[in-house]
């Protein structure tokens, strides 16, 4: 599903998918670069059907590298990242953290994520001491169905034999529940540039505030480009379509736990030049605005006859394919 080459179907899914997130965010210290003075870390990458590293993983690992270099209880409050090239899920990722500033209230870090000497992602992030100040927020949408009333991804896609359907159903660390009908296999005919999902981890993640904020960065890369696809009546399964994150900015406003339900409200103000922009607001279930997100992505949609034929064949496959052992 989506763009990129899909590798063979997996069968080794974890009993608790959130364990994958715990492992991903537990970086291995590698000392200090003797030439640059950067603090070095290595992070693992779990198996992924497409063979490419999920962008949210690289962002969250970069943040955890930066967190390890900040003393005290300063929490990350903003992040600006550029995706430079795709990562190979079969290779480890190294992270180099540069200390840009440690001031009286703020600490700033630059992080480069690399594989085989090539940069995958470049990020600057900022941390702040707890501080009182002015308070206001945009209100949470009303009339949104409770997450418990919505189907889990595994209920919608778990029976399908497609490798990506299986990965989304059984391997993602987060339980993602769409408020509007999901568009993995079926386009939204309303052509609206909006999207809403509830999300949380499957199990508890501990009490470290920056760990939850890094995990929220991981989840913020899910579904954020879907308002663009919805606006143009596109589903993720369209053959030949190429979608990739270009940059990602995030601001954390208030503390939140990712192991409790969060509402991710998304919209797209513009698409042009094979690029689309999406904005997101993340609310706690009690209505607090906990984070804001913006991302620009590349969206290239083929219109040739060959890919239209492939789309028809793929649609038939998705209607008839079943996960081994799921019954008829």
N, C-alpha and C positions, 0 to 999 in steps of 0.2 A: 504494500500500500504506500502511496506517496511516491516520491522520487527516489532514484538510486537503485542500485542492484541489490536484490534480496538474496541472501545466502540460504542454505538448506534449513529445513524446519528443525527447531529445537525440541527436545523432550525433557531437558534437565532443569525445569523451572523450580525455584526455591519454594519451600513451604511457606515462609514469610517473606514476601518480596521486599519489605522494608529493611531486612537484613542486608540487602544489596546496597541500599543507601548508607547504612552504617559503615560498611566496608569501604565504599567510595569516599566517604568524608573523613576516613581515618588515614591521613597521609603519613608517609615514612620520612623522617628528617634525614637529610643527606649532607649536613654540615654547611659550610660557607664557601662560596666561590673565592678562591685566593686572588683572583684578578679583579673582580667587580665588587666583592664584599656582599653580594646578594646571598640571602638565606635560601637554601635549596631543599626541595621536597620531591618525593615521587608518589604518584597515585595510581591505583589499579583501575582497570576498565573491565566491567563484566561483559559476558557474551552478549552480542547484539545482532539481530537477524540481518540488518542491513550492512553490517561490517563497519559502519561509520559511527564515531563516538557522538552520543547525544550532547548537544550544545549546553543544555542545562547542567550536565555533569561537569563539564570543563569549568563553567562559571562557578559552581558551588565548590569545587576543589580549589580553584584559585582563591576564593574567599577564605577557605579554611587555612590555606597557606599564609595569607595575610593575617588572619586572626592569631596564628601561632606566634607572630612577631610583635603583637600589641600587648603591652602590660596593663594590668588593672582590669576594670570592668567597663572599658569603652566598647560600645556596641557599634557595629557597622550601620551607617545611616544612608550611604549612597554608593552606587557602583556604576561605572561606565565602561563598557567592554566592546571590543571589535572582534568579530570572528574573521580570521584571516585565511585559514585553509581548513579543510575537514581533517579529522583525526582518524587513525586506524584503530579499531577496537581490539586488534590483536597485539597491540604494543602498549607498554606503560607510558605514562605522561610525566614529564618533569616540570616542576614549577619553581621559578626564580622570583623571589620577593625582594624588592628594593625599598628601603626606608626613605621616603621623600621628606617627611616632617613628623616630629613629635612635639606638638605645642602644648600650651597650658590646658586646652580643652579638646583639641582635635589631633588625630594622627592620620597621616595619608600614606598609602602604599601603592606601588606599581608592581603588577604581577605579569609575568610572561609564562604561558603554558607552551611547552615544546615537545616535539617528538623527532628523534633522530636529528636534532639540531635545527629543525624548522619550527617557526612560531605558529601555533594554532590559534592562540587568543592573546590579546593584549588588554589589560584591565588597569584602571585606577579606581581605588576605593578609599572611603574616608570613614573614620571612627570618631565618636564623640563621647565625652564624659556625660553622665546623666545630668540634665539641667532643666530647671523650670522655665516656662515661657508662655507665650500666647497660645491659645488652643482654638481651632475650628476645623471642620471637615465637611466634605461633600456627603450627603446622606446616602445610606444604603438603599437600593431599590426595594420597593414593597411588593407584596403579593408573590414572592418567589417560592416555589414549592420546596418543602423540606427535602434534604438530601436522601433521607430514608425512604421517601416515596418515589425516588427515581432509580432506574436500573443501573447496576454496576456495569463496567465495561465487559467483564467476563460473562454477564448475563446476555449482553447484546452480541458479542463477537466470539465468545469462548468456544462455540460449536463449529466455527469455521476452520477449515484446514489451512488457510493462508498463513505463512510464517509470521507476518506482521500482526495479523489478528491474534495469533497465539501469544506473541510477545506483549502486545498491549493488554491482553486479558490476564496474563499470569506472571509477567516479569516486572512490570512497572512498580516502583516503590510506593506510588500514590494511588489511592482509590479516586478515580475521576468520574463524576456523574454529570452528564449534560442536562441543563435545564430545558433547552430546545432539542429536537431530534438531532442526534450526532450526524456528522457528515463524512465518516470514514468511507462508507460504501455508497451512500445516497446523498445527492445534492439537495440543498435547501432551495426550493422553488420560489420562496418569498423574496429572494434577492435583497436581504437586509444585511447591513454592515455591522452586525452586533453578534455577541456570543456570551453565554454565561455557563460556568461550570462550578459545582461544589468539588472540593478536593481535601484530602487529608491522608496521612500515612496509615498503613494498615495496623501498626502497633506503636506503642509509646516510644519516644525518642530521647528521653532524659530531660534534664532541666537547664542545660547550658544555653543561654539566650542566643549567642552567636551561632551555635549549631543549628538552632531552629531558623535563624535568618538565612544561613547558607542553604539549608534544605528548602526554604521558600524560594530562593533564587533558582534552585534546581527545578522546582515545580512551575515557576513562572514562565519557563520556556515551552511548557505544554500548551497547546491549543491557541496560543496568542495570535497566530497568523490566520486562524479560522474565520474571523470577521471578513477578511479579504476574499477568501474562497466563497463564503456564503453570499457576499454581495454580487458575485459573478456566477452563481449557480454551479459551483464546482465541488466535487467530492475529492477526497484524498487519493482515491484509486485511479484517477484519470491517467492513462498510459502516456508516457513521455513528458508529463508535467514535472518541472524542476522547481523545488521550493527549498530555500536555505536562509537561515538567519544571517544578517549582515552585521548588525550591531544591537546592543541591548543595554538599556539604562534602567536602574531601579532605585527607588527611595523607600526606606523603611521609616514609617511614622511612629508606630506604637508597637509594644511587645505583642507577640502572638505565638501560639503553639501550632506547629504543623500537624500534630497528632490529634487536633480537634478540627471540626469542619470549618472551612474557609470558603467564602464565595468570591469567585474570580469573574469580574464584570469587564467585558472587553468590547472595543469598538475600533473601526478603522475610518479615519477621516479622509484618506486619500490613497489612490494607487495610480502609478504612472511610470513609464519608462522601464517596465519589467521589475518595478519595485513597489512595495506596499508598506504603509505605516499602520501599526496597531498600537492602541493604548489600553492599559488595564488598570483596574482598581481592585484591591483585595481587601475584603471585609471579614472580620470575625463574625461568628454567628450572632453575637449580641449587638452587632451593628457598628463596631468601631472600624474606621478606615486604618488598616495596618500597613499598607504598602501601595505604591503606585509604580507602574511599569510602562516603558515605551520600547518598541522594537521595530526596526525596518527589516524587511525580508525581500529576497529576490523571489519573484514568481514568474516563471516562464511557462506559457501554455501553448503546446503545439496544436495546429489546426489541420495537419495533413491527413489524407485519407487512411494511410497505414495505421496511424495511431487511433483513428476512429474505429477501425476494424478491431484492433487490439482491445479497445474499450468494450466493444460489444461482447467479445469472447470472454474477457475478464469478468464482465457482469454476469454472464451465464455461469462461469466457474464459481463465483462467489455465492450464487443462488443454490448451487448443487453440491459444493464441496463440504465435507464434514471433517471435524477433528477426529483422528483415530480414537475409537472407543467411545465416541459421543452418541452413538446410535444413529438411527435414520431420521 
